[in-house]
Amino acid sequence: MAGWNPWHGCRRVSPGCLNCYVYRIDALHGKDASLVTRTRDFDLPLRRKRNGEWRLAAGERVYTCFSSDFFLEEADVWREEAWAMIRARTDACFFIPTKRIARFNVGLPQDWGAGYPHVSLYCTCEDDERARARLPLFLDAPLHERLILCEPLLGPLDLSPWLGSAVAMVVVGGESGNNARPCHYEWVLDIRRQCAAAGVAFAFKQTGAHFVKDGRLYRIPRALQHAQAAKAHIDLPARH
C-alpha cells in the first residue's frame, strides 16, 4: 500500500490521540506536531515519472492523510483541491482514516453522490464512548465503502449495534511506543466474535507494544507487532 500525506500535523481530539505516533516522531526531530502544514507531496496523485507513468501507480491502494486527519479544520482550505486530485485518479483506491467523521460533509464535492467508488473511509473508535459518538454518523454518511478502525484499542468494545452490510471490515490494533497502553487479547477476540456473528470481515492488524494474553503482559518490539498479530491467524473474510 502506498501513502499520501497532503498535509501534516494534527490536534489531539480523543483518548486514542494521547500517545500519537505523529507527535512522538515529530518530537524526535524538534517539530511541533500540532502545527498543520501543507506538505511537499500535496500533489503526489498527479505527479508522473520521467517515462510518463504515475508516481502513485494505477491500481495502487493509497493510505491517505495518516500523519494528520483529512477532515481537520485547518485543512479546510486545501481539501477541495485534494478531493479534485482524488476524483481525477479513479484508477487508484484511496483509504482515508478519520477521527472527525462529524466533519465529513464539510467541503464535500458536489458530485459525491453516494460516494466515489474508489474511496473507502476508516472511522476510528478506540473505546465505547467514541463508538457511540462516531458510528451513527458514520453509517449515515454517503460512502461507497465503510471500515471501522479500532486502533489503539483501549478497552472492551461493543460494535454490534453498528455491524452489518453497511460495514465492510473492522480492523483492530494495539498502541505503539514506550508509553503504550496495553491491548488485551480478550478484547480483540470479542470484537472478532461480533464480526463473525454479523458477517463482517475482521483483521487483527498489530499487537501494540504492550500486549496482554492469558493474564500475562508481553512487551513486543515495534518490528514484530504486525508479525505477532498475523501469527494469531484470526482474520476473517466477509461472509457473502
N, C-alpha and C positions, 0 to 999 in steps of 0.2 A: 504494500500500500504506500502510495506517495503522500507527501504532506504539503500543505499550502497554508501559510500564515500571512494573510493580507495585512493584519495589524498585530501588535504585540503589547502585552501589559493588560492588567485587569484589576478589578476591585473585589475583595472578598465579599461574598453575599450570603453564605450559609456555613454550617459547621464543616462541611466537606472541604471548604477552602482553607481551613486552619493551617495545614501543612503543605500548601500548594507547591508543586514542584517548580512552577514558573518563578515564584518568589524565591524559592531555595536556590535555583540555578542562577538567577539574576544577582542574588546577594553575593554569590561567589565571584562575580565579575564587577562588583561595586555598582550595580544598577538598581534603580528603584522600579520594581515591577508594577507599582500602582500607576505609573505614568504610561498612558496609552498612546502609541505612536504607529503611524502607517509604516510598513516595512518596505525594504528594497525589493521584496518579492511580490509586492502588491499585484502586479500584472502578470504573474507567472503563468496563469492559464492561457494567456495569449502569446507567450514567447515561443519562438521557434529556434531550432538548432540551425547551423550553417547549411545543412542539407535540406532544410525546409520542414523537417519533422517537428511536431510539437515537443516541447520540453516535458510537459505532462502528457505522456503518450496516450494515444487513443486507446480506449478500453481500460485505462487506469482507474483504480479506486483511490480517491483523493480525500484524505483525512484533513478536514478544513478547520482552520482557526483554533488549533489546540494549544496555542500559547496566549489565548485571550478568550473572549466569548463573542460569537458572531453578532449577538443582539445587544451588546453593551451600548449604553447611551452615548459614550464618547465616540463610538464608531458610526453613529447615525449619518454623519456627513460623507462617509465612504461607502456605505452599504449598497446604495443604489448602483454604483459603478461595479461593485463586487457581484451583485446579482446579475448585472448585464454580462459580465465575463462568464459566469456560470451558465447563463442562458445560451451563450454562444458555443459552449463546449458540451453539446448533447452526446458527444462520443465518449465522455468520461462520466464516472459516477462520483458525486460529491457527498461525503458523510460529515454532517455538522453536529457536534455535541453542544449542548447549551444547558445552563442553569437558569436561563432567563426566558423560559417559554412564555411568560406573561407579556413579553415584548415582541413576540413573533410577528404580529401584524404591523409593526412599525416599519414603514418603508417597503412593504411587500410589493413586488412587481405587479403591475396592473393585469398582466396576462397569466398570473399564477394559477388561477382557477382552483382545481382540486389538488394542485401541486405539480411541480416538474417531475416527470418520471425518472430523471437521473439524479434526483436529490433525496437523500434519506436524512432524517433528523433523529439524533440521540437526545432524549430528555434525561438528564441526570437526577437521581434521587438517592441520597445516601442514608436516609432514615425514614421512619414512618411519617413524621411531620412534613418533610419535603415531598414525599409521595402524595399525601393528601392535598397539598397545596398545588402541586405542579401537574399531576397526571390527569385530572379532569380537564384542565386547559389543553393539555397535550392531545387528548382524544378528540377535543372539539376543533383543533387546528386542521385546516385543509392540507393534508400531506399524502404523498404517494406511498411513502414507507415510514413507519414509526419504529424506533428501537428504544428500549429503556436501558440506561447505563447506571448501575449501582456500584459506583466506584468514586471514592473509597466507601466500601460497605462498613457502616459504623454500628450496626446492631441488627437484631431480628427485624425483618421487613415483610409486611403482608401486602403483596401486589395483586392478590387475587381479584379484588373488585375491578381492576382495570385490564386484566388479561383477557385475550380473546383474539378474534380475527383481525382487529384493528392494529395489533402489535405484532411485528414480525419476529422480534427477538429480544431477549433480556441478556445483558452482559454484566457479569459480576467480577469485582476485583478488590483486593485489599489496598492499603495505603503504603506508599514507598517512603523512604527517608529514615534517618536515625530516630526521629521523634514520632514515627508512625504509630497510630492507634491499632490495636490488634484486630485482626479479622478472624472470626471463628468459623471453622468448617461446618458446624451445625447450621449456621445462618445460610451459608452457601447452599447446602443440601436442601434446606427448607424452601428456598426460592426455586431451586431445580424441581422440587416436588410440585410446587404451584404451577410452574411452566408445563410440566408433564401433564397435569390434570387439565390444563387449558389448551393443550396442543400447540404451545408457543415454543419456538426454538430457544435454546439456552446455551450460553458459553461462559465457562469459568476462565476468565482472561489471565489473571495472575493472583498470586497468594498475598502479595504485600510483604513488607519487611518483617512483620511480627504476626505469625500465623498460629492459631490455637486449634489443635486437633486432639480429641480424646483427653482434654484437660491439660495437655502439655503445650507449652509455648515454644515455638520454633523461630529462630532468627535466621532469615533467609536472605542471602546476598542479592542485590538488585539483578545481577546477571542470571540468576536462577529462578526468579519469581514466576516468569512465564512458563518455563520448562516444568517446574514443580506442579503448577496448575494443570498443565497438559497431561502429566503422569496420572492424574486422578481419573482420567477417562470418563468424565461425567457430562460432557457436552451432549446436547440433544438437538436433532434436526427438527424442523417444523413438521407437524402432523397434518397431512393434506387429506 
